[in-house]
Amino acid sequence: RAATAESTDGLFRALDACREEAEASGTPVDLMVLPATWQVDDALCRSIAGDLDGYARDRPQTLLTAWAMRNGVPILDALPFLRATPPSSDGSRRLFHLRDDRLNARGNDLVGDAVARFLKRLSEADGR
């Protein structure tokens, strides 16, 4: 389903409320975006959407990144580095449990390393 202003308004209101409440208490706000399996797996996405040309499977990340930039919220988007992960010997990336959007051990290791680097950069930048 295409993301429309109507379908995303509630999400952005909730994010705004979380950010405002955190900031009121002096708590820094960061955002991490984890993709769904079909966003990382080209073959799976083709089986769902057919031709990938013109299919906006990055749309959730685009919308959330734009919100984060507008609000000065640091964001870590896991999609680019998960997509860039070299495939296993069978040609698949194997980052998620089979027929599930939960990361497996390999996916969690990659994301955990990225989170550590992200938090280190934030710490160095603003002394958190």
C-alpha positions in Angstrom: 0.0 0.0 0.0 1.3 3.4 -0.9 2.2 5.7 2.0 -0.1 8.7 1.9 -0.2 11.8 4.0 -3.3 10.3 5.7 -1.5 6.9 6.4 1.6 8.6 7.8 0.1 11.5 9.8 -0.5 9.3 12.9 3.0 8.0 12.8 4.5 11.4 12.6 2.2 12.7 15.4 3.4 9.8 17.6 7.0 10.5 16.7 6.6 14.2 17.5 5.0 13.4 20.8 7.8 11.0 21.8 10.4 13.5 20.8 8.7 16.3 22.7 8.3 14.3 25.8 11.9 13.0 25.7 13.3 16.5 25.1 11.2 17.9 27.9 13.0 15.5 30.3 16.4 16.1 28.8 16.6 12.8 27.1 18.3 12.7 23.7 16.3 11.2 20.9 17.7 8.9 18.2 15.9 6.9 15.6 16.8 3.5 14.1 14.9 2.1 11.2 14.9 -1.6 10.5 13.7 -2.9 7.2 11.3 -5.7 6.5 12.7 -8.8 4.8 11.2 -7.9 1.4 13.1 -4.6 1.4 16.4 -6.4 1.6 15.7 -9.5 -0.4 15.3 -8.7 -4.1 13.9 -12.1 -5.0 11.3 -11.9 -2.3 10.3 -8.4 -3.3 10.0 -9.4 -7.0 7.7 -12.3 -5.9 5.5 -9.7 -4.1 5.6 -6.7 -6.4 6.8 -8.1 -9.7 9.0 -5.7 -11.6 11.1 -3.6 -9.2 11.5 -0.7 -11.6 9.6 2.2 -10.1 8.6 0.3 -7.0 9.3 2.5 -3.9 10.3 -0.1 -1.5 12.6 2.4 0.3 9.6 4.7 0.9 9.3 4.1 4.7 13.0 4.9 5.2 12.7 8.0 3.0 9.8 9.3 5.0 11.4 8.6 8.4 14.7 10.1 7.3 13.0 13.2 6.2 11.1 13.5 9.5 14.4 13.0 11.4 16.2 15.6 9.4 13.4 18.1 9.9 13.5 17.5 13.6 17.3 17.3 14.2 17.0 13.6 15.2 20.0 11.4 14.5 18.9 8.4 12.4 20.4 5.0 11.7 18.9 3.3 8.7 19.8 -0.3 8.5 18.6 -0.9 5.0 21.6 0.3 3.0 24.2 -1.8 4.9 21.9 -4.9 5.0 21.4 -4.7 1.3 25.1 -4.2 0.8 25.9 -7.4 2.7 27.5 -9.9 0.4 25.4 -13.0 -0.2 26.1 -16.4 1.3 27.4 -19.2 -0.9 23.8 -20.0 -2.0 23.3 -16.5 -3.3 21.0 -15.3 -0.4 22.0 -12.8 2.3 20.4 -14.9 5.0 19.9 -12.0 7.4 16.4 -12.8 8.6 14.7 -15.9 9.9 12.9 -17.9 7.2 9.4 -16.4 6.5 9.9 -13.9 9.2 10.9 -10.2 9.6 13.1 -10.9 12.6 16.8 -10.7 12.1 18.7 -13.9 12.5 22.1 -14.1 14.3 24.0 -12.8 11.2 21.6 -9.9 10.8 21.7 -9.1 14.5 25.5 -9.1 14.4 25.6 -6.6 11.5 23.0 -4.4 13.0 24.6 -4.5 16.5 28.0 -3.5 15.0 26.3 -0.6 13.1 24.5 0.5 16.3 27.8 0.5 18.2 29.4 2.7 15.5 26.4 5.0 15.4 26.4 5.5 19.2 30.1 6.0 19.2 29.8 8.8 16.6 27.0 10.4 18.5 29.0 10.2 21.7 32.1 11.8 20.1 30.0 14.5 18.5 27.9 15.6 21.5 29.5 14.0 24.6 26.6 11.7 25.4 
